[in-house]
Amino acid sequence: MPGKYNNSHGNIMFPIRYLMAIMGSIGLAIIYGFKVNVSVAIVAMVNHTAVKLSTLHQLETENTTVINLNECHYDNTLSNATKTVAEDGPFVWNEPLQGLILSSYFWGYMVSLIPGGRMADLLSAKWVMNGSVLLNLVASMLSPVAANVHYSLFILMRFIQGIGGGVTFPAMHVMVAKWAPPNERSVLASIVYAGTALGTVISILLTGILAANLEWVWIFYIEGALCLFWCIAWWIMIEDNPEKQTRFISQEEKDYIMQSLGQGENNGEHQEKPAVPWGEVLRSKPFMAILIAHFCSNFGWYMLLIELPTFMNQILKFDMSSNAGLSSMPFLCMWIFTMVLSKVLATMQEKKLITVTKSRKIGTLFSSVVPMFCLIGVSYVGCSRTLAVTLMTIGVTCIGGMYSGFLSNHIDIAPNFAGTLVAITNCVATIPGFVVPIFVGKLTHGNQTIEAWRIIFFATVALYIIEILVYTIFGSGEEQPWNKTKPNDDEASDQTLPLKENTTK
């Protein structure tokens, strides 16, 4: 019985399923590091002084000069201005072009999501994940040369990294579905996906340190080289499922995982792969609730993930070193909060205090209600750095609830199609990834004011309200009927059996 399983019995003291989760978390940390490092690096790559002069000249020529009477001024503005000049990079990329560069990652991300999800479901989630990191590594090493040749080549490198990044969530969803016993699914999923927050922290800090102390090119060389170690470790240590795993794992743990998932010995590898019931999926209210929640949540997530360093630099006037530290702090808090909340919700589920459905809704409400109020607050605190940073930190921290909320929900409603489902929702939810930078770039072009950012924040608040209403009403943690296999005529009585239990032909 699962309840009698004891980790101390077997070949190793540490359960291999948790090793898989930790390694997967590090892999996602690497991918998210590449996703956000340009948001910080671009501050060091761009010649902001030249951009401002060029923009002012353009506005004067068009007789549309914006006089910003509400710009924030601080006692240390002069010293920060000196630092800003010193930190100016070689590229005269204006705000719309910066937005285009930042959004290009998400074009590739969106292109690869659904193919990556099907590859992870049908072929090998392990190798899909490994290939993703390798692709990001190669593109990172080529990025400095590409940027120096022409910004369009730099955009191409970001597009390639996006292709690699797009397949990671589907791949890790499949890994969790095959490795996590149902009663540990929330904890293992949260460990895996908390890597996105940890990767953000490490990447922003490391990128800020490298940008402040070395040339900007070293951001891409050093961060790319470090990832090779993970690729080797993942290849050697992790397999697609417990049955394939021969190193490190005890037979007791292997039996426990497979029995808890309803698989007999040698049953997982010889099943027929089912076709996705597309019609039923797209008509499913619980699935559509996840999709809408994912889209709305990602608008706020990407807005903070991508644009927070710019807001800190342009509005709150923080220099490069302070910017990196303060921009990363919210994501460190988010990582801690994600771990704590997932454990609390899992414990409450085990004690039958809440259902899976309520657990997912609690996590989702944390990730939407709190950031919504924090963004409203930031819109009206004016130039108060302390209040703005505090509210941003609280908001980003609570976004971590999404990992215990709707992001774990795909596996609940259809574990047989986990990779494909998360690919679909993530595909739609990636739209904010390339809309947000362009949206922000257009609104703030020659107009880096609190008023312009207030429009951005309130657009995000509106989407959070939609997420709260839709997911609270239609979200569900129950397995859906269309997750089951389609039985043959002579197997009609077995219709309620999960796919992996129905192996008769």
C-alpha positions in Angstrom: 0.0 0.0 0.0 1.2 3.5 -0.7 0.7 4.6 2.8 3.1 1.9 4.1 5.9 2.9 1.7 9.1 3.8 3.6 11.8 5.8 1.9 14.5 4.3 4.2 14.1 0.9 2.6 15.8 0.3 -0.7 19.0 1.2 -2.5 19.2 4.9 -1.6 17.9 7.1 1.2 16.6 9.9 -1.2 13.6 9.0 -3.4 14.4 9.2 -7.1 11.1 10.8 -7.9 12.2 13.8 -5.8 15.6 13.8 -7.5 13.7 14.0 -10.8 11.7 16.9 -9.5 14.8 18.8 -8.3 16.6 18.1 -11.6 13.6 19.2 -13.5 13.4 22.3 -11.4 17.0 23.2 -12.2 16.3 22.6 -15.9 13.3 25.0 -15.8 15.5 27.5 -13.8 18.0 27.4 -16.7 15.3 27.9 -19.3 13.7 30.8 -17.3 17.2 32.2 -16.8 17.6 32.5 -20.5 14.0 33.8 -20.8 14.6 36.8 -18.5 18.4 37.5 -18.8 17.9 39.8 -21.8 15.4 41.8 -19.9 18.3 42.8 -17.6 21.1 42.6 -20.2 19.3 45.0 -22.5 19.7 47.7 -19.9 23.5 47.3 -20.2 23.4 46.7 -24.0 21.5 49.9 -24.9 22.9 53.4 -25.1 20.1 55.0 -23.1 21.5 58.5 -23.4 21.6 58.3 -27.2 18.1 56.7 -27.3 16.7 59.6 -25.3 18.4 62.2 -27.4 17.2 60.5 -30.6 13.6 60.2 -29.3 13.6 63.9 -28.2 14.9 64.9 -31.6 12.2 62.8 -33.3 9.4 64.2 -31.1 10.7 67.8 -31.7 10.7 67.2 -35.4 7.1 65.9 -35.2 6.2 68.8 -32.9 4.9 66.3 -30.3 7.4 66.8 -27.5 6.2 65.3 -24.3 6.9 67.4 -21.2 7.0 65.1 -18.3 6.2 67.2 -15.2 5.5 64.2 -13.1 8.9 62.4 -13.5 10.3 61.1 -10.2 13.3 62.8 -8.8 15.5 61.5 -5.9 18.3 62.8 -3.8 20.7 60.4 -5.6 19.4 61.1 -9.1 22.7 62.8 -10.0 24.9 59.9 -8.9 22.5 57.4 -10.6 22.6 59.5 -13.7 26.4 59.3 -13.7 26.2 55.5 -13.3 23.6 55.3 -16.1 26.0 57.0 -18.5 28.8 54.7 -17.4 26.5 51.7 -18.0 25.4 52.8 -21.5 26.0 50.1 -24.0 26.8 50.2 -27.7 23.4 49.8 -29.3 20.9 52.6 -30.1 17.8 50.6 -29.8 14.7 52.6 -29.0 11.8 51.4 -26.8 9.7 49.9 -29.7 12.7 48.0 -30.9 13.6 46.8 -27.4 10.0 45.6 -27.1 10.4 43.7 -30.4 13.6 42.1 -29.2 12.1 41.1 -25.8 9.0 39.7 -27.5 10.9 37.6 -30.1 11.6 34.9 -27.6 7.9 34.2 -27.3 7.3 33.8 -31.1 9.6 30.8 -31.0 8.1 29.7 -27.7 4.6 29.7 -29.2 5.7 27.8 -32.4 7.1 24.9 -30.5 4.5 24.4 -27.8 2.0 22.0 -29.4 4.6 20.0 -31.4 6.7 19.8 -28.2 3.7 18.6 -26.2 2.9 15.8 -28.6 6.6 14.8 -28.8 6.8 14.6 -25.0 3.6 12.5 -24.8 4.4 10.1 -27.7 8.2 9.9 -27.7 10.5 10.9 -24.8 9.9 13.8 -22.4 13.4 13.3 -21.0 15.1 14.0 -24.4 12.7 16.8 -25.3 13.8 18.5 -22.1 17.5 17.9 -22.7 17.3 19.1 -26.3 15.5 22.3 -25.1 18.4 23.3 -22.8 21.0 22.4 -25.4 19.3 24.6 -28.0 19.2 27.5 -25.5 22.9 27.0 -24.7 24.0 27.1 -28.3 21.9 30.2 -29.1 23.2 32.0 -26.0 26.8 31.4 -27.1 26.1 32.9 -30.5 24.1 35.9 -29.3 26.9 38.4 -28.8 28.2 37.9 -32.4 24.6 38.1 -33.7 23.9 41.4 -31.8 27.1 43.0 -33.1 26.3 42.0 -36.7 22.7 43.2 -36.7 19.8 43.3 -34.3 17.7 41.1 -36.6 20.2 38.2 -36.0 20.0 38.8 -32.3 16.2 38.5 -32.6 16.8 35.2 -34.5 18.8 33.9 -31.5 16.0 34.9 -29.1 13.5 33.1 -31.5 15.6 29.9 -31.4 15.9 30.1 -27.6 12.1 30.5 -27.5 11.7 27.3 -29.6 13.7 25.5 -26.9 11.8 27.1 -24.1 8.4 26.3 -25.5 8.7 22.5 -25.1 9.8 22.5 -21.4 6.5 22.8 -19.7 4.8 20.1 -21.7 7.9 17.8 -21.2 7.9 18.4 -17.4 4.2 17.9 -17.2 4.6 14.5 -18.8 7.5 13.7 -16.4 5.4 14.6 -13.4 2.4 12.6 -14.7 4.6 9.5 -15.0 6.6 9.9 -11.8 4.3 11.5 -9.2 1.9 9.4 -7.1 -1.5 11.3 -7.0 -1.1 12.2 -3.3 2.3 13.8 -4.0 1.5 15.4 -7.3 1.0 18.9 -5.9 4.3 18.9 -4.0 6.3 17.4 -6.9 4.8 19.7 -9.5 5.5 22.7 -7.2 9.1 21.7 -6.8 9.5 21.4 -10.5 7.8 24.6 -11.5 9.2 26.6 -8.6 12.4 26.4 -10.7 11.0 29.1 -12.9 11.1 31.5 -9.9 14.5 30.3 -8.7 15.9 30.6 -12.3 14.5 34.2 -12.5 16.3 35.1 -9.2 19.6 33.6 -10.1 19.5 34.9 -13.7 18.6 38.5 -12.8 21.3 38.6 -10.0 24.0 36.9 -12.1 23.2 39.0 -15.2 23.2 42.2 -13.1 26.6 41.3 -11.6 28.1 40.4 -14.9 26.7 43.5 -16.6 28.0 45.8 -13.8 31.5 44.2 -13.6 32.3 42.8 -17.0 31.3 43.5 -20.6 27.7 42.6 -21.6 29.0 39.8 -23.9 30.0 37.7 -20.9 26.4 37.4 -19.8 25.7 35.1 -22.7 29.0 33.2 -22.7 29.1 32.4 -18.9 25.4 31.6 -18.5 25.6 29.4 -21.6 28.6 27.4 -20.5 27.2 26.7 -17.0 24.2 24.9 -18.5 26.3 22.1 -20.1 26.7 20.5 -16.6 23.0 20.1 -16.2 22.6 18.5 -19.6 25.1 15.8 -18.7 23.6 15.1 -15.3 20.0 14.9 -16.6 21.2 12.5 -19.4 22.9 10.2 -16.9 20.6 10.3 -13.9 17.0 10.6 -15.1 14.7 8.4 -17.2 11.3 8.9 -18.8 9.4 6.8 -16.2 10.1 4.6 -13.1 10.1 1.4 -15.2 12.9 2.6 -17.4 14.9 3.8 -14.4 17.6 1.3 -13.5 20.1 3.5 -11.7 19.7 4.8 -8.1 16.0 3.7 -7.7 14.9 1.0 -5.3 12.5 -1.7 -6.4 10.2 -0.7 -3.5 9.9 2.9 -4.7 9.4 1.7 -8.3 6.6 -0.6 -7.3 5.0 2.1 -5.1 4.9 4.7 -7.9 3.6 2.3 -10.6 0.9 0.8 -8.3 -0.2 4.3 -7.2 -0.6 5.3 -10.8 -2.5 2.1 -11.6 0.3 0.4 -13.5 1.3 -3.2 -13.2 4.9 -4.4 -13.6 6.1 -3.9 -17.2 2.7 -2.4 -18.0 3.7 1.2 -18.8 5.8 0.6 -21.8 3.6 -1.6 -24.0 0.4 0.4 -24.0 -1.0 2.0 -27.1 -0.8 5.7 -27.2 -4.3 7.2 -27.4 -5.4 9.9 -29.9 -6.3 13.2 -28.3 -10.1 13.6 -28.2 -9.9 17.2 -29.5 -13.6 17.8 -29.6 -14.2 16.8 -26.0 -11.2 18.7 -24.8 -12.3 21.9 -26.4 -15.9 21.5 -25.1 -14.7 20.8 -21.6 -15.5 23.6 -19.1 -12.8 22.7 -16.6 -10.2 22.7 -19.4 -11.4 26.0 -20.8 -11.2 27.4 -17.3 -7.6 26.4 -17.1 -6.9 27.9 -20.5 -8.5 31.3 -19.6 -6.8 31.4 -16.2 -3.4 30.6 -17.8 -3.8 33.4 -20.4 -4.9 36.1 -17.9 -2.3 35.1 -15.3 0.5 35.1 -17.8 -0.2 38.6 -18.8 0.6 39.7 -15.3 3.4 37.2 -14.9 5.2 38.3 -18.1 4.5 42.0 -17.5 6.4 41.7 -14.2 8.9 39.1 -15.4 10.0 41.1 -18.5 9.3 44.7 -17.6 10.2 44.9 -13.9 13.9 45.8 -14.5 12.8 48.5 -17.0 10.3 50.0 -14.5 12.9 49.9 -11.7 15.4 51.7 -14.0 13.3 54.2 -15.8 10.7 55.2 -13.2 12.2 54.4 -9.8 15.7 55.4 -11.1 17.6 52.5 -9.6 21.1 51.9 -11.0 22.2 48.6 -12.5 23.5 47.0 -9.3 20.5 48.0 -7.2 18.1 47.1 -10.1 19.4 43.6 -10.3 19.1 43.0 -6.6 15.7 44.5 -6.1 14.3 43.0 -9.3 15.3 39.5 -8.2 14.1 39.8 -4.6 10.4 39.3 -5.4 11.2 36.0 -7.3 13.2 34.7 -4.4 10.2 35.3 -2.1 8.0 33.7 -4.8 10.1 30.5 -4.8 9.8 30.2 -1.0 6.1 30.9 -1.0 5.5 28.3 -3.7 7.2 25.6 -1.7 5.3 26.5 1.5 1.9 26.9 -0.1 2.2 23.6 -2.0 3.1 21.7 1.2 0.2 23.3 3.1 -2.3 22.5 0.4 -1.0 19.0 0.0 -1.3 18.4 3.8 -4.8 19.8 3.9 -5.7 17.4 1.0 -4.2 14.4 2.8 -6.2 15.3 6.0 -9.4 15.6 3.8 -9.8 19.2 4.9 -10.1 20.3 1.2 -10.7 18.6 -2.1 -8.3 18.8 -5.1 -10.7 21.3 -6.7 -10.6 23.6 -3.7 -6.8 23.3 -3.5 -6.4 24.4 -7.1 -8.8 27.3 -6.6 -7.0 28.5 -3.5 -3.7 28.5 -5.3 -5.1 30.3 -8.2 -6.8 32.9 -6.1 -3.5 33.7 -4.3 -1.9 34.1 -7.7 -4.5 36.6 -9.0 -6.2 38.5 -6.2 -3.1 39.6 -4.3 -1.1 40.8 -7.4 -4.2 42.6 -8.7 -4.5 44.7 -5.5 -0.7 45.2 -5.5 -0.7 46.6 -9.0 -3.5 49.0 -8.1 -1.4 50.1 -5.2 1.7 50.6 -7.3 -0.3 52.8 -9.7 -1.0 55.3 -6.9 2.1 55.3 -4.6 3.7 57.9 -6.9 7.5 58.1 -6.5 7.7 56.3 -3.2 10.4 53.7 -3.9 9.8 51.8 -0.6 6.1 51.3 -1.1 6.5 50.5 -4.8 9.1 47.8 -4.2 7.2 46.4 -1.2 4.0 46.0 -3.2 5.8 44.6 -6.2 7.5 42.0 -4.0 4.2 41.0 -2.4 2.5 40.7 -5.8 5.2 38.6 -7.4 5.5 36.4 -4.3 1.8 35.4 -4.4 1.9 34.7 -8.2 3.7 31.5 -7.1 0.3 30.2 -6.1 -0.3 29.4 -9.8 2.0 26.3 -9.6 -0.3 24.7 -6.9 -3.3 26.1 -8.7 -4.2 26.0 -12.4 -0.8 24.8 -13.6 -1.1 21.5 -11.7 -4.7 21.2 -12.9 -3.9 19.7 -16.3 -2.6 16.5 -14.7 -5.7 16.3 -12.5 -8.3 16.4 -15.2 -6.4 14.3 -17.8 -3.1 12.6 -16.8 -3.0 10.7 -20.1 -2.8 13.9 -22.1 -0.9 16.1 -19.6 1.8 17.2 -22.0 -0.6 18.0 -24.8 -3.0 19.9 -22.6 -0.4 22.1 -21.1 1.0 22.7 -24.6 -2.4 24.0 -25.7 -3.0 26.3 -22.7 0.6 27.5 -22.7 0.4 28.3 -26.4 -2.6 30.6 -25.8 -0.9 31.9 -22.6 2.2 32.8 -24.6 0.4 35.5 -26.5 1.0 38.0 -23.6 4.7 37.1 -23.9 5.0 39.0 -27.2 2.1 41.4 -26.7 3.4 42.8 -23.4 6.8 44.0 -24.5 5.4 45.7 -27.6 2.4 47.1 -25.6 4.8 48.5 -23.0 7.3 49.8 -25.6 4.6 51.7 -27.5 3.1 53.3 -24.4 6.4 54.3 -22.9 8.1 55.5 -26.1 9.2 59.0 -25.2 6.8 58.8 -22.3 8.5 57.0 -19.3 6.0 58.2 -16.8 4.0 56.7 -13.9 0.8 57.7 -15.9 1.9 55.5 -18.8 2.7 52.6 -16.5 -0.7 53.0 -14.7 -2.4 52.2 -18.0 -0.3 49.0 -18.3 -1.1 48.0 -14.7 -4.8 48.5 -15.0 -5.0 46.5 -18.2 -3.4 43.7 -16.2 -5.9 44.2 -13.4 -8.8 43.8 -15.8 -7.5 40.4 -16.9 -6.9 39.3 -13.3 -10.6 39.9 -12.7 -11.6 37.7 -15.6 -9.3 34.9 -14.4 -10.8 35.1 -10.8 -14.4 34.9 -12.0 -13.9 32.1 -14.7 -11.7 29.8 -12.7 -13.6 30.1 -9.5 -16.9 29.2 -11.3 -15.7 26.5 -13.8 -12.4 25.1 -12.4 -12.3 21.5 -11.3 -9.8 19.0 -9.9 -11.8 15.9 -11.0 -10.5 13.6 -13.7 -12.6 14.1 -16.9 -14.4 11.2 -18.7 -12.5 11.9 -21.9 -9.2 10.9 -20.3 -10.3 7.3 -20.4 -9.4 4.9 -23.3 -11.9 4.2 -26.0 -12.7 0.4 -25.5 -13.2 -2.1 -28.2 -16.7 -3.5 -28.6 -15.8 -6.6 -26.6 -14.3 -4.5 -23.9 -17.3 -2.2 -23.2 -17.4 -3.3 -19.6 -13.8 -2.0 -19.1 -14.7 1.6 -20.2 -14.1 3.1 -16.8 -10.5 1.7 -16.5 -7.7 4.2 -17.0 -5.6 3.9 -20.1 -2.6 2.3 -18.4 -4.7 -0.5 -16.9 -6.5 -1.4 -20.1 -3.9 -3.4 -22.0 -6.0 -6.3 -23.5 -6.1 -6.4 -27.2 
